[in-house]
Amino acid sequence: MTIQPTMPSRDAIEILGWEMSLRMAANQVETWARILHTLTSIAPDEWATRCRWLVDTLNALVPAGITQDRLDQPVSRDEAFALGVTGHRMSTRGIVALLRLIYTVQREVGATHDSTVPVRWYTEGLARRTQLLIVRYEEEG
């Protein structure tokens, strides 16, 4: 049995955007906006709409805004990996909403789709962060 993720409301997406903009550095917010912008072109309609809402919210909250040219630039491996390695100080609700959004789109279109590559790089960064935390914990005894 497959559990279908709950579709986040517009209000929930806007709250997520506010939280991201308050708790992340501007370059991280921009990188997420670029990842989500890429996902809007491949996601099923309802999920693409939510990605678009989040991009619009983030764009409105970044002080200088994010130009269309910048949104269209591919996300590098280093940028996406760094998002995972550095982690985010977000509420559990916020990080779960963000991960639900990106992983649902990835699942819907396939993990090997070219446009989901930055999501895989982000996941690799999360795995590396976990490894580093385990090593630190073991060293501290």
N, CA, C and O atoms as a DFTB+ gen file, in Angstrom:
564 C
 N C O
     1  1       0.839      -1.179       0.000
     2  2       0.000       0.000       0.000
     3  2       0.884       1.243       0.000
     4  3       1.793       1.367       0.822
     5  1       0.617       2.151      -0.916
     6  2       1.376       3.390      -1.003
     7  2       0.620       4.499      -0.281
     8  3      -0.575       4.693      -0.502
     9  1       1.311       5.209       0.564
    10  2       0.714       6.337       1.269
    11  2       0.951       7.587       0.433
    12  3       2.090       7.925       0.111
    13  1      -0.125       8.262       0.087
    14  2      -0.011       9.487      -0.692
    15  2       0.254      10.667       0.243
    16  3      -0.465      10.849       1.225
    17  1       1.278      11.470      -0.053
    18  2       1.557      12.614       0.815
    19  2       0.443      13.650       0.744
    20  3      -0.186      13.845      -0.296
    21  1       0.219      14.298       1.861
    22  2      -0.777      15.352       1.928
    23  2      -0.292      16.547       1.113
    24  3       0.864      16.960       1.212
    25  1      -1.183      17.081       0.322
    26  2      -0.870      18.233      -0.509
    27  2      -0.865      19.482       0.382
    28  3      -1.901      19.820       0.954
    29  1       0.277      20.177       0.513
    30  2       0.307      21.371       1.367
    31  2      -0.535      22.508       0.774
    32  3      -0.592      22.690      -0.442
    33  1      -1.178      23.257       1.655
    34  2      -1.999      24.393       1.226
    35  2      -1.104      25.566       0.847
    36  3       0.096      25.567       1.121
    37  1      -1.708      26.557       0.214
    38  2      -0.954      27.765      -0.138
    39  2      -0.417      28.453       1.117
    40  3       0.725      28.912       1.144
    41  1      -1.252      28.520       2.156
    42  2      -0.797      29.127       3.413
    43  2       0.412      28.386       3.980
    44  3       1.372      29.008       4.433
    45  1       0.359      27.060       3.952
    46  2       1.483      26.268       4.463
    47  2       2.754      26.525       3.646
    48  3       3.849      26.597       4.202
    49  1       2.605      26.658       2.351
    50  2       3.759      26.944       1.478
    51  2       4.322      28.325       1.792
    52  3       5.540      28.497       1.853
    53  1       3.455      29.303       1.991
    54  2       3.934      30.656       2.306
    55  2       4.627      30.695       3.663
    56  3       5.635      31.385       3.823
    57  1       4.103      29.969       4.635
    58  2       4.758      29.890       5.951
    59  2       6.128      29.239       5.799
    60  3       7.104      29.691       6.398
    61  1       6.199      28.183       5.003
    62  2       7.485      27.529       4.733
    63  2       8.462      28.522       4.109
    64  3       9.624      28.577       4.509
    65  1       8.010      29.298       3.146
    66  2       8.871      30.303       2.514
    67  2       9.387      31.335       3.503
    68  3      10.559      31.711       3.472
    69  1       8.499      31.788       4.384
    70  2       8.919      32.740       5.418
    71  2       9.978      32.127       6.319
    72  3      10.989      32.759       6.626
    73  1       9.736      30.882       6.742
    74  2      10.696      30.233       7.625
    75  2      12.048      30.058       6.934
    76  3      13.095      30.317       7.527
    77  1      12.016      29.618       5.677
    78  2      13.274      29.444       4.941
    79  2      14.025      30.768       4.841
    80  3      15.238      30.818       5.042
    81  1      13.296      31.836       4.530
    82  2      13.960      33.130       4.350
    83  2      14.529      33.673       5.655
    84  3      15.523      34.399       5.642
    85  1      13.913      33.331       6.771
    86  2      14.395      33.805       8.065
    87  2      15.536      32.968       8.634
    88  3      16.373      33.481       9.376
    89  1      15.573      31.686       8.290
    90  2      16.518      30.775       8.929
    91  2      17.667      30.333       8.041
    92  3      18.543      29.592       8.487
    93  1      17.678      30.775       6.795
    94  2      18.752      30.389       5.878
    95  2      19.453      31.633       5.352
    96  3      18.887      32.725       5.294
    97  1      20.695      31.422       4.974
    98  2      21.440      32.505       4.320
    99  2      20.811      32.771       2.944
   100  3      20.200      31.883       2.348
   101  1      20.968      33.994       2.455
   102  2      20.360      34.377       1.176
   103  2      20.791      33.463       0.036
   104  3      19.981      33.136      -0.832
   105  1      22.065      33.044       0.026
   106  2      22.509      32.165      -1.065
   107  2      21.840      30.792      -0.986
   108  3      21.598      30.166      -2.018
   109  1      21.540      30.317       0.227
   110  2      20.829      29.041       0.365
   111  2      19.385      29.176      -0.123
   112  3      18.869      28.291      -0.804
   113  1      18.747      30.277       0.227
   114  2      17.378      30.527      -0.224
   115  2      17.349      30.563      -1.747
   116  3      16.464      29.979      -2.372
   117  1      18.312      31.247      -2.335
   118  2      18.360      31.330      -3.793
   119  2      18.587      29.950      -4.423
   120  3      17.971      29.623      -5.438
   121  1      19.457      29.154      -3.833
   122  2      19.704      27.811      -4.371
   123  2      18.436      26.970      -4.300
   124  3      18.099      26.270      -5.254
   125  1      17.731      27.036      -3.172
   126  2      16.467      26.304      -3.076
   127  2      15.467      26.804      -4.108
   128  3      14.757      26.004      -4.718
   129  1      15.401      28.106      -4.309
   130  2      14.479      28.657      -5.306
   131  2      14.812      28.114      -6.695
   132  3      13.910      27.792      -7.468
   133  1      16.099      28.012      -7.011
   134  2      16.504      27.489      -8.323
   135  2      16.179      26.001      -8.459
   136  3      15.750      25.559      -9.525
   137  1      16.379      25.226      -7.392
   138  2      16.016      23.799      -7.427
   139  2      14.509      23.665      -7.646
   140  3      14.068      22.905      -8.508
   141  1      13.731      24.394      -6.872
   142  2      12.276      24.321      -6.978
   143  2      11.781      24.818      -8.330
   144  3      10.825      24.272      -8.881
   145  1      12.425      25.848      -8.866
   146  2      12.067      26.367     -10.187
   147  2      12.255      25.284     -11.243
   148  3      11.426      25.135     -12.141
   149  1      13.332      24.538     -11.134
   150  2      13.578      23.433     -12.062
   151  2      12.503      22.362     -11.915
   152  3      12.021      21.817     -12.908
   153  1      12.131      22.067     -10.681
   154  2      11.119      21.037     -10.447
   155  2       9.743      21.432     -10.979
   156  3       8.944      20.559     -11.318
   157  1       9.452      22.735     -11.060
   158  2       8.139      23.161     -11.572
   159  2       7.926      22.714     -13.011
   160  3       6.789      22.492     -13.428
   161  1       8.996      22.580     -13.766
   162  2       8.850      22.226     -15.182
   163  2       8.588      20.735     -15.393
   164  3       8.179      20.335     -16.483
   165  1       8.814      19.908     -14.375
   166  2       8.664      18.466     -14.553
   167  2       7.634      17.845     -13.622
   168  3       7.196      16.717     -13.849
   169  1       7.247      18.558     -12.592
   170  2       6.345      18.007     -11.580
   171  2       4.924      17.881     -12.120
   172  3       4.514      18.641     -12.998
   173  1       4.177      16.914     -11.588
   174  2       2.738      16.884     -11.893
   175  2       2.117      18.224     -11.491
   176  3       2.588      18.883     -10.564
   177  1       1.072      18.614     -12.186
   178  2       0.499      19.960     -12.046
   179  2       0.304      20.438     -10.612
   180  3       0.723      21.545     -10.275
   181  1      -0.322      19.630      -9.763
   182  2      -0.608      20.085      -8.401
   183  2       0.675      20.341      -7.614
   184  3       0.735      21.278      -6.818
   185  1       1.696      19.520      -7.827
   186  2       2.969      19.697      -7.128
   187  2       3.768      20.828      -7.766
   188  3       4.460      21.567      -7.066
   189  1       3.680      20.969      -9.081
   190  2       4.359      22.080      -9.762
   191  2       3.825      23.412      -9.249
   192  3       4.586      24.358      -9.047
   193  1       2.521      23.478      -9.041
   194  2       1.908      24.703      -8.507
   195  2       2.498      25.035      -7.141
   196  3       2.804      26.195      -6.862
   197  1       2.658      24.042      -6.304
   198  2       3.212      24.279      -4.964
   199  2       4.676      24.692      -5.027
   200  3       5.113      25.557      -4.267
   201  1       5.430      24.082      -5.923
   202  2       6.826      24.512      -6.123
   203  2       6.854      25.972      -6.576
   204  3       7.667      26.761      -6.094
   205  1       5.972      26.322      -7.493
   206  2       5.912      27.695      -8.003
   207  2       5.540      28.668      -6.898
   208  3       6.128      29.745      -6.799
   209  1       4.564      28.303      -6.059
   210  2       4.188      29.164      -4.934
   211  2       5.388      29.418      -4.039
   212  3       5.615      30.546      -3.600
   213  1       6.157      28.372      -3.770
   214  2       7.306      28.531      -2.874
   215  2       8.385      29.389      -3.532
   216  3       8.987      30.234      -2.870
   217  1       8.634      29.187      -4.814
   218  2       9.610      30.035      -5.526
   219  2       9.161      31.492      -5.467
   220  3       9.967      32.378      -5.180
   221  1       7.895      31.742      -5.735
   222  2       7.379      33.124      -5.702
   223  2       7.515      33.738      -4.315
   224  3       7.876      34.908      -4.183
   225  1       7.226      32.952      -3.283
   226  2       7.347      33.449      -1.913
   227  2       8.803      33.762      -1.591
   228  3       9.111      34.828      -1.058
   229  1       9.696      32.832      -1.914
   230  2      11.122      33.066      -1.640
   231  2      11.626      34.278      -2.417
   232  3      12.378      35.091      -1.879
   233  1      11.220      34.403      -3.665
   234  2      11.654      35.529      -4.490
   235  2      11.201      36.861      -3.895
   236  3      11.930      37.851      -3.937
   237  1      10.005      36.871      -3.350
   238  2       9.487      38.102      -2.743
   239  2      10.216      38.442      -1.446
   240  3      10.278      39.608      -1.056
   241  1      10.767      37.429      -0.778
   242  2      11.379      37.656       0.526
   243  2      12.887      37.873       0.474
   244  3      13.474      38.346       1.447
   245  1      13.520      37.538      -0.639
   246  2      14.957      37.799      -0.779
   247  2      15.104      39.293      -1.052
   248  3      14.480      39.811      -1.978
   249  1      15.918      39.993      -0.263
   250  2      15.986      41.448      -0.376
   251  2      16.181      41.978      -1.807
   252  3      15.512      42.932      -2.205
   253  1      17.068      41.384      -2.562
   254  2      17.316      41.878      -3.925
   255  2      16.455      41.155      -4.952
   256  3      16.512      41.481      -6.138
   257  1      15.663      40.185      -4.523
   258  2      14.891      39.389      -5.459
   259  2      15.814      38.440      -6.225
   260  3      17.038      38.521      -6.120
   261  1      15.215      37.561      -6.979
   262  2      15.971      36.608      -7.784
   263  2      15.508      36.784      -9.218
   264  3      14.334      36.580      -9.526
   265  1      16.411      37.154     -10.080
   266  2      16.040      37.401     -11.469
   267  2      15.679      36.097     -12.166
   268  3      16.090      35.018     -11.739
   269  1      14.913      36.206     -13.234
   270  2      14.554      35.026     -14.016
   271  2      15.801      34.362     -14.585
   272  3      15.890      33.135     -14.625
   273  1      16.771      35.174     -15.028
   274  2      18.023      34.602     -15.544
   275  2      18.715      33.765     -14.478
   276  3      19.246      32.695     -14.774
   277  1      18.710      34.242     -13.255
   278  2      19.353      33.497     -12.165
   279  2      18.568      32.223     -11.839
   280  3      19.163      31.173     -11.599
   281  1      17.234      32.314     -11.829
   282  2      16.413      31.124     -11.576
   283  2      16.652      30.046     -12.632
   284  3      16.595      28.853     -12.335
   285  1      16.917      30.468     -13.847
   286  2      17.118      29.527     -14.942
   287  2      18.502      28.885     -14.952
   288  3      18.730      27.929     -15.693
   289  1      19.422      29.391     -14.147
   290  2      20.768      28.812     -14.112
   291  2      20.752      27.477     -13.383
   292  3      20.136      27.353     -12.325
   293  1      21.427      26.479     -13.944
   294  2      21.458      25.172     -13.271
   295  2      22.141      25.264     -11.905
   296  3      23.039      26.079     -11.695
   297  1      21.703      24.425     -11.003
   298  2      22.300      24.344      -9.675
   299  2      23.502      23.414      -9.768
   300  3      23.395      22.303     -10.288
   301  1      24.630      23.863      -9.271
   302  2      25.839      23.039      -9.315
   303  2      25.788      21.976      -8.228
   304  3      25.038      22.089      -7.258
   305  1      26.600      20.945      -8.411
   306  2      26.694      19.890      -7.408
   307  2      27.136      20.481      -6.072
   308  3      26.594      20.131      -5.023
   309  1      28.124      21.379      -6.115
   310  2      28.631      21.981      -4.878
   311  2      27.538      22.741      -4.128
   312  3      27.449      22.656      -2.904
   313  1      26.712      23.481      -4.860
   314  2      25.639      24.242      -4.216
   315  2      24.622      23.318      -3.542
   316  3      24.263      23.521      -2.383
   317  1      24.164      22.306      -4.275
   318  2      23.152      21.398      -3.734
   319  2      23.719      20.558      -2.593
   320  3      23.053      20.362      -1.576
   321  1      24.939      20.062      -2.756
   322  2      25.588      19.254      -1.728
   323  2      25.748      20.079      -0.448
   324  3      25.514      19.578       0.652
   325  1      26.151      21.348      -0.598
   326  2      26.348      22.230       0.553
   327  2      25.051      22.442       1.333
   328  3      25.085      22.576       2.557
   329  1      23.902      22.473       0.639
   330  2      22.625      22.607       1.350
   331  2      22.427      21.449       2.318
   332  3      21.940      21.637       3.433
   333  1      22.808      20.253       1.885
   334  2      22.658      19.080       2.743
   335  2      23.680      19.026       3.855
   336  3      23.345      18.699       4.993
   337  1      24.927      19.343       3.538
   338  2      26.004      19.255       4.530
   339  2      25.823      20.292       5.639
   340  3      26.033      19.988       6.813
   341  1      25.441      21.493       5.278
   342  2      25.321      22.553       6.282
   343  2      24.060      22.403       7.126
   344  3      24.017      22.858       8.269
   345  1      23.034      21.768       6.565
   346  2      21.791      21.611       7.305
   347  2      21.066      22.935       7.458
   348  3      21.591      23.988       7.094
   349  1      19.871      22.878       7.992
   350  2      19.052      24.077       8.169
   351  2      18.444      24.047       9.559
   352  3      17.978      23.006      10.022
   353  1      18.451      25.173      10.207
   354  2      17.803      25.289      11.513
   355  2      16.357      25.706      11.276
   356  3      15.992      26.877      11.374
   357  1      15.561      24.708      10.964
   358  2      14.146      24.946      10.693
   359  2      13.313      24.124      11.672
   360  3      13.808      23.185      12.297
   361  1      12.058      24.490      11.792
   362  2      11.142      23.699      12.609
   363  2      10.963      22.330      11.950
   364  3      11.181      22.168      10.749
   365  1      10.572      21.375      12.743
   366  2      10.310      20.042      12.199
   367  2       9.241      20.133      11.121
   368  3       9.368      19.514      10.065
   369  1       8.211      20.886      11.375
   370  2       7.128      21.050      10.390
   371  2       7.660      21.651       9.090
   372  3       7.269      21.229       8.001
   373  1       8.552      22.636       9.205
   374  2       9.089      23.284       8.015
   375  2       9.965      22.359       7.180
   376  3       9.810      22.286       5.961
   377  1      10.888      21.651       7.835
   378  2      11.782      20.781       7.076
   379  2      11.019      19.605       6.484
   380  3      11.322      19.166       5.375
   381  1      10.030      19.089       7.214
   382  2       9.220      17.995       6.679
   383  2       8.431      18.473       5.459
   384  3       8.326      17.744       4.472
   385  1       7.883      19.666       5.509
   386  2       7.139      20.203       4.366
   387  2       8.045      20.373       3.149
   388  3       7.652      20.035       2.032
   389  1       9.242      20.889       3.353
   390  2      10.178      21.067       2.247
   391  2      10.576      19.717       1.658
   392  3      10.543      19.531       0.442
   393  1      10.951      18.777       2.520
   394  2      11.370      17.461       2.040
   395  2      10.215      16.716       1.370
   396  3      10.416      16.038       0.363
   397  1       9.021      16.838       1.917
   398  2       7.855      16.205       1.293
   399  2       7.677      16.728      -0.130
   400  3       7.407      15.959      -1.053
   401  1       7.826      18.015      -0.295
   402  2       7.653      18.628      -1.607
   403  2       8.692      18.107      -2.606
   404  3       8.334      17.646      -3.690
   405  1       9.963      18.179      -2.245
   406  2      10.990      17.792      -3.227
   407  2      11.024      16.285      -3.454
   408  3      11.218      15.840      -4.585
   409  1      10.839      15.495      -2.407
   410  2      10.905      14.042      -2.578
   411  2       9.663      13.489      -3.279
   412  3       9.751      12.485      -3.985
   413  1       8.517      14.127      -3.095
   414  2       7.318      13.694      -3.816
   415  2       7.489      13.934      -5.307
   416  3       7.171      13.066      -6.120
   417  1       7.987      15.102      -5.665
   418  2       8.227      15.380      -7.082
   419  2       9.250      14.391      -7.637
   420  3       9.074      13.854      -8.730
   421  1      10.312      14.157      -6.881
   422  2      11.331      13.203      -7.335
   423  2      10.720      11.815      -7.544
   424  3      11.007      11.153      -8.541
   425  1       9.892      11.385      -6.621
   426  2       9.255      10.072      -6.751
   427  2       8.312      10.028      -7.953
   428  3       8.263       9.027      -8.668
   429  1       7.574      11.099      -8.175
   430  2       6.599      11.136      -9.267
   431  2       7.256      11.093     -10.645
   432  3       6.745      10.442     -11.556
   433  1       8.375      11.776     -10.799
   434  2       9.010      11.837     -12.128
   435  2      10.138      10.824     -12.285
   436  3      10.590      10.557     -13.398
   437  1      10.584      10.272     -11.184
   438  2      11.666       9.294     -11.233
   439  2      12.969       9.897     -10.749
   440  3      13.343      11.004     -11.137
   441  1      13.657       9.150      -9.895
   442  2      14.894       9.646      -9.280
   443  2      16.018       9.827     -10.281
   444  3      17.008      10.496      -9.984
   445  1      15.881       9.240     -11.467
   446  2      16.952       9.366     -12.462
   447  2      16.703      10.489     -13.461
   448  3      17.517      10.719     -14.356
   449  1      15.587      11.183     -13.313
   450  2      15.299      12.306     -14.219
   451  2      16.353      13.392     -14.044
   452  3      16.727      13.722     -12.918
   453  1      16.828      13.942     -15.140
   454  2      17.892      14.959     -15.089
   455  2      17.556      16.131     -14.176
   456  3      18.439      16.654     -13.496
   457  1      16.310      16.545     -14.150
   458  2      15.933      17.710     -13.347
   459  2      15.927      17.435     -11.853
   460  3      15.870      18.370     -11.055
   461  1      15.985      16.162     -11.459
   462  2      16.022      15.848     -10.029
   463  2      17.447      15.619      -9.522
   464  3      17.639      15.301      -8.348
   465  1      18.428      15.773     -10.379
   466  2      19.828      15.571      -9.969
   467  2      20.198      16.448      -8.766
   468  3      20.838      15.944      -7.843
   469  1      19.826      17.738      -8.730
   470  2      20.168      18.532      -7.541
   471  2      19.559      17.977      -6.250
   472  3      20.142      18.134      -5.177
   473  1      18.406      17.338      -6.343
   474  2      17.797      16.723      -5.156
   475  2      18.677      15.564      -4.685
   476  3      18.876      15.386      -3.483
   477  1      19.200      14.783      -5.617
   478  2      20.112      13.691      -5.243
   479  2      21.377      14.246      -4.608
   480  3      21.857      13.706      -3.610
   481  1      21.922      15.317      -5.173
   482  2      23.135      15.921      -4.599
   483  2      22.860      16.429      -3.183
   484  3      23.690      16.266      -2.289
   485  1      21.692      17.045      -2.985
   486  2      21.300      17.509      -1.651
   487  2      21.256      16.323      -0.689
   488  3      21.765      16.404       0.430
   489  1      20.645      15.222      -1.130
   490  2      20.549      14.021      -0.306
   491  2      21.933      13.470       0.031
   492  3      22.162      13.014       1.151
   493  1      22.852      13.510      -0.928
   494  2      24.231      13.087      -0.660
   495  2      24.859      13.978       0.411
   496  3      25.599      13.497       1.270
   497  1      24.564      15.266       0.358
   498  2      25.063      16.187       1.386
   499  2      24.502      15.857       2.757
   500  3      25.219      15.914       3.756
   501  1      23.209      15.508       2.809
   502  2      22.611      15.102       4.085
   503  2      23.287      13.848       4.631
   504  3      23.555      13.749       5.829
   505  1      23.558      12.899       3.749
   506  2      24.227      11.667       4.183
   507  2      25.619      11.976       4.728
   508  3      26.033      11.408       5.739
   509  1      26.334      12.869       4.066
   510  2      27.676      13.249       4.526
   511  2      27.594      13.950       5.874
   512  3      28.422      13.707       6.751
   513  1      26.599      14.818       6.045
   514  2      26.412      15.509       7.330
   515  2      26.181      14.483       8.435
   516  3      26.737      14.603       9.527
   517  1      25.370      13.489       8.153
   518  2      25.089      12.435       9.131
   519  2      26.371      11.692       9.492
   520  3      26.625      11.425      10.666
   521  1      27.176      11.359       8.490
   522  2      28.448      10.679       8.743
   523  2      29.346      11.518       9.645
   524  3      29.951      11.002      10.585
   525  1      29.426      12.804       9.354
   526  2      30.270      13.696      10.150
   527  2      29.767      13.794      11.596
   528  3      30.562      13.823      12.535
   529  1      28.454      13.843      11.762
   530  2      27.895      13.898      13.109
   531  2      28.176      12.618      13.889
   532  3      28.457      12.664      15.087
   533  1      28.099      11.476      13.209
   534  2      28.392      10.198      13.871
   535  2      29.846      10.160      14.309
   536  3      30.146       9.756      15.433
   537  1      30.745      10.574      13.440
   538  2      32.171      10.589      13.777
   539  2      32.406      11.497      14.980
   540  3      33.117      11.116      15.910
   541  1      31.822      12.683      14.972
   542  2      31.994      13.621      16.090
   543  2      31.456      13.013      17.385
   544  3      32.092      13.107      18.435
   545  1      30.297      12.398      17.303
   546  2      29.696      11.779      18.494
   547  2      30.587      10.668      19.033
   548  3      30.770      10.559      20.246
   549  1      31.144       9.842      18.149
   550  2      32.006       8.747      18.580
   551  2      33.317       9.253      19.171
   552  3      33.852       8.670      20.114
   553  1      33.831      10.352      18.604
   554  2      35.074      10.917      19.137
   555  2      34.879      11.508      20.523
   556  3      35.779      11.458      21.362
   557  1      33.700      12.068      20.758
   558  2      33.416      12.682      22.058
   559  2      33.086      11.644      23.121
   560  3      33.074      11.941      24.315
   561  1      32.820      10.424      22.669
   562  2      32.604       9.302      23.589
   563  2      31.268       9.259      24.120
   564  3      30.944       8.369      24.906
